[in-house]
Amino acid sequence: MLYRSLNKKSDPVNFEKAIKLGLASDGGLFFPTTISPIKKDFIDKIEDYSNIEIAYQVLKQFVGNTISELDLKNIIESTIDFDFPLVKLEDNIFSLELYHGPTLAFKDVGARFMANCLGYFNKNRSKLTTVLVATSGDTGAAVANGFLDVKGTKVVILYPKNKVSEIQERQLTTNKKNITALRINGSFDDCQKMVKKAFVDKELNNQFNLTSANSINVARWLPQSLYYFYAYKKLKSKNLVFSVPSGNFGNICAGIVARELGLPIKHFIASTNVNDTIPRYFKNGVFKANKTIQTISNAMDVSNPSNFVRILEIFKDFDNLRKNMSSYSFNDVETLDLIKKVYDSKGYVLDPHGAVGLLGLNKYLKINSKNIGIFLETAHPIKFSDNVEKCLKIKLDTPERINKILSKEKEFIEIDNYDNFKNTLLNFR
Ligand SMILES: *Cc1c(COP(=O)(O)O)cnc(C)c1O
C-alpha cells in the first residue's frame, strides 16, 4: 500500500518514505491509496483476540512490506503495553480512558509507534533524522517520551508560551538527551505554521532530514484507529456512536478510518471548545479559521485543524459528511459545570477535554436517544489539575511519574518568529 498526497502534485510513496517525509513534497498530507476492510469474521469475533493481535491486523496494511511481520509485531508489543479501560457512566454512556500510557494522554500510542518505526528504519543509517513537532501540550510530551534515546533521531518541540499547563511544560522541557524544547511566543497555530514552513524551506531541507511527529505524520495518526477497535471489543453494539474531543482532528479521523476498515460505527461527534471552525462549517458550509482562543482544554486550541482535509477525502461531499458526523462546540463554563456535575453525581473525575467530549455526546443523544455513546477521555485530569481541583474543591493524587518531573529544571529556547526558529535549527549543525 502506498500513500498519495492530498495536494495531488507529488508521486505516491511507501510507508517508510511517508513517515520520514511527514508531509508530501508538494506540501500535502499523505493519505492511503487504498483502505481494505479487515475480514468480517475477525471483527465479529474481536473479543477472541488480544490487543496486540488486533493492532497487527489493523496496522499491517498501512505498513505494507516496509517492515517484516516479526518486526512489526515487536514494534506493536513495545508500543501497546498498557490498557484502555471502558468505564460505564450511564446505561448508554461510556468513557473510553485513553490516558493510561507513560505521559497520561492518548497521544502515547501514536508517538511510541512512530518512534519505534523510525528507530527501526534508522537502525543501519548514520544520517540523523530531525523530528519537528508543534504541540499544544500533550503531543510534545508523548513524542519526547517515545523518542527519548531512539537511535538516529533528534526531536525539536515547538510549544506556545504560557498556553500549556505546568505539568505539560515540565514534560516538554526536562528530557535532555536528543530532545530540545522551543518556547514560541505565539499560539499553537503559529507553532504549526513554523513547522509546515520548515518543510518547504529549501535551505533547511538541504541540511536536515526533517520529519514531523504531528498527526499529519501517518505513523502518528493511523495507530489511533486502534482505540475504536479496543472499545468495540468491550462493547459490541450495532448502535455505537463516538464523541471525540477534537483539536487537530487526527483522533476522530482515525476513528473514521476504523469504520472504513469495517468497524460498525453509526455516527461520529466532533466536540470542540470555542475554537469552533468545524462546528461552524457544519452549520454553513464555510471553512473560516478565526484567531485561536485560549481555553481550559488547551490541547484543542486549534482553529485550523490539519486533519480535516483527510476527513473530507473520506466523506467526499458535504451532505455525506453531515450524515455521518456532527460537530458541536462548548465554552469553558459549560465544561467546568459538567466536570462538577459528573463528579457530584458519579464520583467520576473528568479532565476538561473528556468533558467537552461528554458534552457533545449528551447533546447528540438527546435527539438520538436509541444509540449507545462512547466519549474519548483523552487525558488524565492531573494534567489539568489547576482547573479541575479548583472546580471540584478536591486535591487529586499525583501519579509517581509526574512527581518525578516536578523537581526537574525546565530547559528551553525562546523563539519569536520563523527566522529566529530557522537560525536556531541551523545552529544545531
Ligand atoms: C491532542 C489532544 C486532543 C485533540 O486531538 P486531535 O487529534 O488533535 O483532534 C484532545 N484531547 C487531548 C487531551 C489531547 O492531548
Ligand as a Chemical Component Dictionary entry (heavy atoms), coordinates in Angstrom:
data_LIG
# 
_chem_comp.id                   LIG 
_chem_comp.type                 NON-POLYMER 
_chem_comp.pdbx_formal_charge   0 
_chem_comp.three_letter_code    LIG 
# 
loop_
_chem_comp_atom.comp_id 
_chem_comp_atom.atom_id 
_chem_comp_atom.alt_atom_id 
_chem_comp_atom.type_symbol 
_chem_comp_atom.charge 
_chem_comp_atom.model_Cartn_x 
_chem_comp_atom.model_Cartn_y 
_chem_comp_atom.model_Cartn_z 
_chem_comp_atom.pdbx_ordinal 
LIG C1 C1 C 0 -4.350 16.285 21.236 1  
LIG C2 C2 C 0 -5.480 16.193 22.178 2  
LIG C3 C3 C 0 -6.806 16.303 21.755 3  
LIG C4 C4 C 0 -7.167 16.599 20.319 4  
LIG O1 O1 O 0 -6.862 15.544 19.468 5  
LIG P1 P1 P 0 -6.779 15.806 17.885 6  
LIG O2 O2 O 0 -6.361 14.528 17.299 7  
LIG O3 O3 O 0 -5.772 16.894 17.691 8  
LIG O4 O4 O 0 -8.146 16.250 17.465 9  
LIG C5 C5 C 0 -7.811 16.141 22.678 10 
LIG N1 N1 N 0 -7.539 15.914 23.982 11 
LIG C6 C6 C 0 -6.272 15.816 24.436 12 
LIG C7 C7 C 0 -6.043 15.613 25.878 13 
LIG C8 C8 C 0 -5.202 15.949 23.555 14 
LIG O5 O5 O 0 -3.961 15.874 24.027 15 
# 
loop_
_chem_comp_bond.comp_id 
_chem_comp_bond.atom_id_1 
_chem_comp_bond.atom_id_2 
_chem_comp_bond.value_order 
_chem_comp_bond.pdbx_ordinal 
LIG C1 C2 SING 1  
LIG C2 C3 SING 2  
LIG C2 C8 DOUB 3  
LIG C3 C4 SING 4  
LIG C3 C5 DOUB 5  
LIG C4 O1 SING 6  
LIG O1 P1 SING 7  
LIG P1 O2 DOUB 8  
LIG P1 O3 SING 9  
LIG P1 O4 SING 10 
LIG C5 N1 SING 11 
LIG N1 C6 DOUB 12 
LIG C6 C7 SING 13 
LIG C6 C8 SING 14 
LIG C8 O5 SING 15 
# 
